[in-house]
Structures are given as structure tokens and as C-alpha cells.
Amino acid sequence: SSFADAAVTGQRVAGSSDYTGGLVGRIQGDSTIAGAVLTGQNVTGGNFTGGLAGESTGSAVQRVVLSGGQIAGGTNVGGLFGMFSGGQLHLASADATVQSSGDQTGGLAGQVVNLADLRQVYSTGSVSGSYSTGGLAGFVGGGSVIADGYSRAAVSGGQRAGGFAGQLNASTISRCYSTGAVNGWSAV
């Protein structure tokens, strides 16, 4: 399945279960998103919560912008995706307040895993979580690659807080930088 050139403004999504997204709960398989502008999203959910989708697995996503709003949830919370697993995310940005009561919280994605390929990705705004909190991604692992990106998000986390990523495991980040303030209590 696929969609292109979507525009959503001022949407409020309030869920208490897992996989809550501003546009869709889960994106799976060979799905494609080619162009989406999300403005003023306010999304609240459980685990796997994002401004665009709670989770994306093996999808191709490009030209996505989230501007303004608040994204809040439990574990795996991000400006666009709670978790981005496999697939490609190119030309994407998020500017929002992202808050998590759990682990893996990021300005763009809570988790980036399983050979995910992210290129030209950006985040601004603010991010707060408890463990593995990052300006762009909370946790990056499983052979994933992030290239040509930046974060200007202010980060407030507990353990493993970082300006760009809270935790990096067996993956690559190249030609990326962060400029936001970072606060945490361990492994900052």
C-alpha cells in the first residue's frame, strides 16, 4: 500500500494502547509514503507512539515533515515514528515536543533498528525521556545507518542521553551533528 502528498493540520489523536500514530498506527511490508506534511500534531499513546506512525517496518518513506505539536507516550516514542525498523527514511524532519515516560525516545524516532537506512534527516524542538534519549533517535542498532543529518533538539534524559542519539549499537552514524543542550544523569 502507499500514499503520496498528504497534508494534515491540527490533528489530535489520543490513544491508550500501543502503536499510536498521527496518520497510521503501523506501516508494514512494502508500503510507501512519498510526501506528507503534518502540522500541529498532538498525539498521545502507549508504547510505540509517533507523529506519523507508531511503527514502520520495512517501508520506504520520503519527503515527510512534522511541524509543531506534541508527541507523548510510554516506551519507543518519536517525533515521526516510535520505531523505524528496516526500510528507508529519506528527506524527513520533525519539529515537536516529544515526551516519553519510558525508554527509547527521540526527536525523529524512538528506535532505529534492523538495517534501517536514514538519509538527510533532521530534528528540532525538545525531547525528554528516561533511558536512551536522543535529539534525533533514542536507540540506533542492528546495522542501521544514519547519514547527513542533524539535531537541534534540547534533550533531557536519565541514563544514556545524547544530542543526536542516546545509544548506538552495531550501527553507523556519519556526517551528522547536534547543537541542542543535553541533560542527563549517567552516560551523557
N, C-alpha and C positions, 0 to 999 in steps of 0.2 A: 504494500500500500504506500501511497505517497500523497503529499500535498505541497503546494507552492504558493508563495506570495500571500501569506496570511497576515492579517493585522488585527490585533486585539487590544482594546483600550479599557483600562479601569476595571478589570475583571476581579471579582472576589471569589475565591474557592476556599471553602472551609471543610476539611475532612478530618476524621479521627483515625482512619485506617492507613495502612501502608500504601505506597505507590500513588501519591497525590501530585498532580501537575496542573499548571495553569492552562494548558491546552489539552494534554492527554496524560493518563496515569502511567502507561507503559508503551514504549515503542520497541518492537521486536522484529528480528529477522531482517529481511532485505528492504525494510522501509526506508523512504527517502523524504527528507524535508529540505526544500530548496527555497528559502526565503521566508522569514517570519519577523514581524516587528511587534513586540509586546510592550505596552506602555502602562505603567502604574499597576502592575500585577500585585495582588495581595493574596498569597497562597499560604494556607496553614494545613498541615497534615501530620501523619505519624512518621514512621521511618520511610526513607526514600521519597523525599519531597523536593520538587524543583519548580521554578517559574515556568518552564516549558513542559517538562515531564519528570515524573518521579524516577524513572529508569529508562535508559536506552541501551539495547543490546544488539550489536551487530548492524547498526543503522548508519546511513550516510546523511549527515546534517551539515548544511552550509548556509551562510548569509542569515544568521539569526541574531537579533538584537533585543535585549531586555533593558528597558529604560525606566527606572524608578520603581517604587513599590517595596513590599516586604515579603520575604520568604521565611517561614518558620516551621520547624518540625522536630522530630526526635533524632535518630541516627541517620547518616547519609543525607545531608541537606545541602543544596547548592542553588546558586542564582538561576541557572538554567536546568541542571539535572542533579537529582540526588545521587545517581550513579550513572556514569557513562562507561559501558563495558564493550570492548571491541569496537569495530566500526571507525568512522571518520567524522571529526568535527572540525570544520574549517570556516574561517571568517565569522567568528562568533564573539559576542561581548555581552557582559551583564553589568549593570549599574543598579544595585539594590542593597537593602539592608537584609543580610542573611543571618538567621539566628537558629541555633540548634541546642537542644537540651541534652544531646548525646555526642557521639563521636563522628568523625569524618565530615567536616563542614568546610565548604569552600565558596568563594565568590562566584565561581562559574559552575563547579561540580564538587559534590562531597567526595566521591571516589572516581578515579580514572583507572581502569584496570583491563586486563586481558587483551593486550596488544592494541589498545586504543591509539589512534593517531590524531593528535590535535595540532593544528597549524593556524597561525595568525588568530590567537585567542586573547581576550583582554577582560579584565575585571576592575571595577572601581566600586566605591561605596564602603560598606563596612561588613565585617564577618565576625561572629562570635560563636564559640563552641567550647567543648571541654577537652577533647583528646584528638589530635591530628586535625588542626585547624589551619587553613592556609588562605592567603589572599585570592588565589586562583583555584586551587584544589586542596582538599584536606589530606587525601591519601592518593599517591600515584604509584602503581605497582603492576606486576605481571607483564613486564616487557613493553609497557606503553611508552609513547614518545610524545613530548610536547615541545614544539619549536616555534620561534618567532612570536613570542607573546610577552605580556606584561601584566602586572597588577599594581594598582594604586590604592587598593583597599586597605583600610585600617583594620588590623587583626587583633582580636582579644581572645586568647585561648588558655587552656590549662597546660597540659603536657603536650609537647611537640607542636608548637605554633611557629609558623613561618610566613614571611612576606609573600612568597609565591606558592609554596607547598608546605603543608605541615609535616608530611612524611613521604620519603622517596624510597622505594624498594624495588631493586632489579629493573629499573626503567631509566629513561634518558630525558633530561630537560636541557635544551640548547638554545642559545641566542634569546634568552628571556631575562627579565629583570623585574624588580619590585621597588616601589618608593614609599609605600604606606608604613605608618608606625605599627610595631608589633609588640604586644604584651603577652606574657605567659609566665608560668611559674617553674617549668622544667623543660629542658631540651628546646630552647628558643633560638 
